[in-house]
Amino acid sequence: MLVSVITHRGLDPSRAPYFFESSVEAFSDQLDRGYGLEFDLRITKDNKIVVIHDDSLKRISKGKDTREIRSLTADEILAMDFDGSHIATLDHLLHLIETRQREDAVSAMHLKIGSQGKDDLDIILSCLQEANPKKFYIFDTTIPTAAYLKEKNPNLRIAPSVAHPHDIKRYNDVVGGTLFSVEEVLAQRALFDGVWLDEWDLIDKNGGIKKCYTQETIDTLRNAGLWVGLVTPELHGTSPGLLGGEAHADAKSFEVLALRFQEIIALKPDAMCTDYPDYVQNLINKVQM
């Protein structure tokens, strides 16, 4: 079985210096190297959609510009230069995915809770009207959002975020109720085409150790006919604004992380989202030889 590699918001630390995160240049390079893309949506002042992780420019401008994305027009954002790289509109990125994504690759569109109100969803649906839904999954939706998207466009592929029960208890209020257990997803099976597994960390209640990525979990989901994507441990170290101080033990060093990559590949998920696409792809190639 082929495990598809998805890059993480245009990052690629093993290629430093690299293009700026979430830039047209980074995404284009990663598509041309055969990978799918994980990316985030933000809606602008003029109701256009740009591809950027944060809700403001503060972090990516290193504090020089603190304006919120919703206070700027799309043209203002597109005109900005980030070390020679540039932000894309969703229309532009979907065109790149349609024309340059490899046939066996898949991308993942992160729909943050702040963009799941009806007005924002209508803007997003309008943008997706001509898109090829076979090229990507939309992940991190609530149940009402998934139902609304499916009602308006049944061809869209939705993948809710699935986490360990302890992480759901710790983080679900912070992320707006977008974390679900395997059982909850199976109960709403008609709404979903896949899942986006997220392990967060290895800490269980009372200081115990837990794992979300197990063969039992993946087999249960796949036997229900669901596509299974997951994020690798280092993503909880490179995502800004960590929610609860989570620090995945399997990302404490690259040597430890590399071992976990091998364990995850052996579970044969459909896709792995990682900051290290070339390294993970090389491991997958060795397994498949």
Secondary structure, DSSP 8 states (H G I E B T S, - for coil): ---EEEEETT--GGG-S---TTBHHHHHHHHHTT-EEEEEEEE-TTS-EEE-SSSBSTTTTTTS---BGGGS-HHHHHT--BTTB-B-BHHHHHHHHHHHS-TT--EEEE--GGG-SHHHHHHHHHHHTTS-GGGEEEES--HHHHHHHHHH-TT--EE-EE--HHHHHHHTTTTTS-EE-HHHHHHTGGG-SEEEE----SB-GGG-B--S--HHHHHHHHHTT-EEEEE-TTHHHHSSS-SS----GGGSSHHHHHHHHHHHHHH--SEEEES-HHHHHHHHHHHH-
